[in-house]
Structure formats: C-alpha cells, structure tokens
Amino acid sequence: RIIKPIKAVTAKTKKLYMLYDLTPAKEITGGPWYSEYEFDHEFIAELRNFITMCVRRMNGGLGVGKGVTLKQIAHKMVQANVSRVALSLEEVQQLVQTLAFDYQIEQRGVTENGEALFVAAKPVTTMCDFGWWDVLSPDFHFRGIRFEDDVFLSAHEPHHHT
C-alpha cells in the first residue's frame, strides 16, 4: 500500500490521493468540526453549551468572578470528556470566540501572564418606556428615552446638512 484515496470537505466529488502513511491536513478533512465530510452542528452546539456552563459555574454566575482562562476551559473539557476528538487550544479558542461574538461570554481582563479571562455575559436589555406607536409620532426624534436599566438617551437636536 503506497497511496490511499481521501475526500476533501471542499470538493466532495473530486478524488484525491495521498501517501498511505500520511494524515490529511485539516483544510482537507475539515478538522474536528466535520463528521463524515459534513459540518457537525450538533457537536459544536454541545461543545458551546458545555463551555458556557463551565464559564458560569467556575465564575459563580452571570458576570461575577474574576474569570476563567482558555487553558482552564480546555482542561475542564478534557476532564469531562465532552469531545470525541482531542481539541487543541486553538480549536477551543475558536469555540470561545464564537460564544463571544454571540454575546454568551465576554472577556474581562487578563492574568499576570497575559492570558484572557472570560466570564458569562450579562444579558443585554432592550426594553424602554416607549411603544412602537410612539415612533409614528412626528416629534419622536425630539424626545428622550429612558431604558429599564436607567440609562437615558437624550433627544437629538435637529440639524441640516449643507
């Protein structure tokens, strides 16, 4: 056995061959995020849920605690055996970044070593003291708005472009 056929996630119908003793690169197989050449949404959702719960529990709740490092999260994932494949620190970081982009967790400072600390994100409220019908009012842009967390958005002054 000198060569073996492999499939690429980017070109499923195209036949690729490589030396039998080599392992294909992540760019070809899709890495841990693909199962049988299909993007594994369920696996990623499970990992994201575990990381969210891990960050909350290790910090003691929403937005409290000093934070959890990426290495601590990765260590907890190995301890709990949540992944069917070994994940590198870079791959755990990719999952954490998706959670940060979705406002599930947020970075709060760094350690003495420069490692980022993550906490569960506080929920963002959009409730305020006006109804949709107020937008129909001609003077809507000239009124201030008070949100439920007591933030006040002052009225905009009229201006004209030259």
Buried (B, 14 or more C-beta within 10 A) or exposed (E): EEEEEBBBBEEEEEEEEBEEEEEBEBEBBBBBBBEEEEEBEEBBEBBBEBBBEBBBEBBEEEBEBEBBBBEBBBEBBEEEEBBEEEBEEEBBBBBBEBBBEEEBBBEBEEEEEEBBBBBBBEEEEEEBEEEEEEEEEEEEEEEEBEBEEEEEEEEEEEEEEE
